[in-house]
Amino acid sequence: MYTRLLAAALLFLFTSQLFAAKEPKGVVSARKSVASVLVYKEGVLLRSGIGAFVGSAGELLSSYSLFVDADSAVVIDVDGKVRPVKRVLGANELYDCIKFNVEWDKKIKPLQLTTEEIAKGTPLYMVSYGRKSSGTIDRLNISSIEKIGNSAYYSFTYKMQEKNISAPVVNERGELVALMQSSAPGDTINSYALSATMPAELLLTTLSYSNPVYDRIFIPRALPQDRNDALTLLYLLQSYSHGEERDKFILPLADYMKAYPESYEGHLLYAEYHALVNGSFVEAHNSWKQALKVTGKPDDVYFNMSKVYTTAAGMASTDEQQAERIDTAIIYIENAMSHSREPIYIKQYAELLYAKGLYEKSLECYKELTATNLVESGIYYSAAVCLELMERFDEAICYADTAVAMSEQLPGGADILYARAQMKHRVGLHREAVLDYNKYADKMGENLDALFYFNREQAEYDAKMFQQAIDDIDKAIALQPGLPMFYIEKGRLCYRVKLFDVAVEALAKAVEMDNDNADTHYLIARCYMAAKDYESAKVSMTKAKELGHFDAEAKLGEINRLLAK
């Protein structure tokens, strides 16, 4: 019995030594770097596969197709430790490879990429996953090598199994050479591997976030490695902060703040999120406080605070809250300007002073801006509006003229011309306003809407250009026939030129659309009165009175007296 046991032990030792001879020490050690990858969608397992640890920060390489539609994933190492996948670091759909990371610790043994040139005849080994280093090792014979840029694509005479997709291929030293890929359908003889340098070099850039390859994976993506690119990306993603997909902004922002705690820009973005999305100004001020601690540009922080309060003023629920937020925004922009009188700060100050109704002080800021690099037609026009509200009409028009002159050769310059036409109409220069509207129409060609014709008709009416006014209100109606206001305006215009039948016809259209407008019924009654149809006038005026028109009762008395004669 003892002899048999001794013989068995010797046989085991012999076969173990023989096995060891076939499997170099480095290859055996490589099994510790292979992991099982399980991917999930809404908590349900989608599929499983293999990943290989590389680098020095918990990075793994695997198959892109394994991750499609997944919203979470875990990695199980050879010791059975489960690590959640944190971020996708890069992906290539064409070559079916992906790089991602898990929480890093020193127990992870990553594979090192080989630096040697692989030639036919070089011994290579495929290493599969197994608990406690029980993964299998298969020797591969290279049948061909193709170059793909700086990488290589290897072919082997080996029957591929789906479970081995993305299994690492190593050399005798255990250095990573390639990752196994799926074989062509029906091919039971050959297998293929992609040089590991391609997935290892994958990285995310600002443009990657708009790449549809990444849209098919719902695990969060990493930030670009370059700090400026990462910050640019955060500004691009900021639009997500207000919607259901806010994690697309919040998670990268948290990553950025962790990676760059000394960056005040991250704190500013976090403050904006808390104030404008969560409505928490306490949290926002905590972030601003941190930003002021780490920045060398306190004026930039105060400017951000002013902008946020300005935006919040537009979201206020009461007039009192709006006024309070504007006052706070003014305080912070004044703080910014105490450090540096940047033109952009002056512009913000001017706009806030205007919103506060402090037109004189706002005008001073706009005048100051005309001597800075921010000067443009809009600055002169804003100054013109301030002057108009201060009833300094001649000066207002002079500034508006300058704005138009500056904008004539610029894209969008016609908008300033349109604005000057409206201003001229407001200050009583009706015929000059019509001329500006005509110039605008020449610039715009056929790109004129109903509102333009309505606005020009208003100026033409006040300029007593009645035929032009009738033509324009008809154009407005033709472009937007469902708006009662246009028919009411036509009725008012036709009443003015004593076309009472036409006026009544237009006003009747308005009544069909809205029977509860007191002004419409009142104006119909006046048309009937002018045409001496007092019975019809009484019916319409009575309706106007029922709807609360202020003058209807007096006019109804007048109609009754006329009927009594």
Stockholm file with secondary structure:
# STOCKHOLM 1.0

chainA/1-565         MYTRLLAAALLFLFTSQLFAAKEPKGVVSARKSVASVLVYKEGVLLRSGIGAFVGSAGELLSSYSLFVDADSAVVIDVDGKVRPVKRVLGANELYDCIKFNVEWDKKIKPLQLTTEEIAKGTPLYMVSYGRKSSGTIDRLNISSIEKIGNSAYYSFTYKMQEKNISAPVVNERGELVALMQSSAPGDTINSYALSATMPAELLLTTLSYSNPVYDRIFIPRALPQDRNDALTLLYLLQSYSHGEERDKFILPLADYMKAYPESYEGHLLYAEYHALVNGSFVEAHNSWKQALKVTGKPDDVYFNMSKVYTTAAGMASTDEQQAERIDTAIIYIENAMSHSREPIYIKQYAELLYAKGLYEKSLECYKELTATNLVESGIYYSAAVCLELMERFDEAICYADTAVAMSEQLPGGADILYARAQMKHRVGLHREAVLDYNKYADKMGENLDALFYFNREQAEYDAKMFQQAIDDIDKAIALQPGLPMFYIEKGRLCYRVKLFDVAVEALAKAVEMDNDNADTHYLIARCYMAAKDYESAKVSMTKAKELGHFDAEAKLGEINRLLAK
#=GR chainA/1-565 SS CHHHHHHHHHHHHHHHHHHHHHSCHHHHHHGGGEEEEEEEETTEEEEEEEEEEETTTTEEEECHHHHTTCSEEEEECTTCCEEEEEEEEEEETTTTEEEEEECCCTTCCCBCBCCSCCCTTCCEEEECCCGGGTCCEEEECEEEEEEETTEEEEEEESCCCGGGTTCEEECTTCCEEEEEECCCTTCCSEEEEEETHHHHTCCCCTGGGGCHHHHTCCSCBCCCSSHHHHHHHHHHHGGGGGSTTTHHHHHHHHHHHHHCTTCHHHHHHHHHHHHHTSCCHHHHHHHHHHHHHHCSCHHHHHHHHHHHHHHHHTTCSSHHHHHHHHHHHHHHHHHHHHHCCCHHHHHHHHHHHHHTTCHHHHHHHHHHHTTSTTCCHHHHHHHHHHHHHTTCHHHHHHHHHHHHHHHTTSTTHHHHHHHHHHHHHHTTCHHHHHHHHHHHHHHHTTCCCHHHHHHHHHHHHHTTCHHHHHHHHHHHHHHCTTCHHHHHHHHHHHHHTTCHHHHHHHHHHHHHHCTTCHHHHHHHHHHHHHTTCHHHHHHHHHHHHHTTCTTHHHHHHHHHHHHHC
#=GC SS_cons         CHHHHHHHHHHHHHHHHHHHHHSCHHHHHHGGGEEEEEEEETTEEEEEEEEEEETTTTEEEECHHHHTTCSEEEEECTTCCEEEEEEEEEEETTTTEEEEEECCCTTCCCBCBCCSCCCTTCCEEEECCCGGGTCCEEEECEEEEEEETTEEEEEEESCCCGGGTTCEEECTTCCEEEEEECCCTTCCSEEEEEETHHHHTCCCCTGGGGCHHHHTCCSCBCCCSSHHHHHHHHHHHGGGGGSTTTHHHHHHHHHHHHHCTTCHHHHHHHHHHHHHTSCCHHHHHHHHHHHHHHCSCHHHHHHHHHHHHHHHHTTCSSHHHHHHHHHHHHHHHHHHHHHCCCHHHHHHHHHHHHHTTCHHHHHHHHHHHTTSTTCCHHHHHHHHHHHHHTTCHHHHHHHHHHHHHHHTTSTTHHHHHHHHHHHHHHTTCHHHHHHHHHHHHHHHTTCCCHHHHHHHHHHHHHTTCHHHHHHHHHHHHHHCTTCHHHHHHHHHHHHHTTCHHHHHHHHHHHHHHCTTCHHHHHHHHHHHHHTTCHHHHHHHHHHHHHTTCTTHHHHHHHHHHHHHC
//
